[in-house]
């Protein structure tokens, strides 16, 4: 059991440092290996529920939705056999998040409500369930229940910690709520408060924050480019390109590609020739954001193979890159999981 729990903790650490996209294959191998050494004790089932939950989360954030669904179902079975209601709640909240992300909004709300209805739910767990419901409502355009759920979640969070809060709820903080709230306003087509809240979330100093929170910056970048707020967009893009956090979340990478398309659309009149160029950036380079309205006679411009001018002055140009750790060091870290 200790080996299984150690594998779970190591995967959590690596997900935070390298991102789900890098860690996903290693997570599923660790899960399959642990499952082969089948035990019968409640402790074994509890350890497997935890490992399956971690693996399901990583698969989800890596964009491998079918795998995530399958592993989450197994995780629930392990949790039931262990009689572990705490990990069961976490798995259900992950499933609610996934259902909302896949536009199954009613399912997302219902799963989150099942967590609330279990009774004796700690304030923070209740708040997380409300955040899941709020985003499902905002994605489906239901403004009033979305904002009501956010207000309730924020109120519960501000009530402070409880001795009934599970250790896995550590990541719920003001930055998380602001980022989710900002994204919800954008989904409700209310850009100003959405951008303001995302700015607050992106600029919050939160050491050890989850890797997936690059989503907030990616979403903010997309909104700023859509609004042609180039100075602000440049600053956000530069932070992403020079940051130390690997962009391993598939959700963040999708948002970044959309932002790149938006900028290039402004720069070249939406020429479809750039779509293929964007797809070539999947190995870490997500795309180069060209400043719009560039003229070929600009002293810092170059003309690319499609005949369009791009600024290359490092002060003016901004690129979005997934900053990856040293390949050798990364390989050594992952070998520890593969064991």
Order of alpha helices (4+ residues) and beta strands (2+ residues): alpha-alpha-alpha-alpha-alpha-alpha-alpha-alpha-alpha-alpha-alpha-alpha-alpha-alpha-beta-beta-beta-beta-alpha
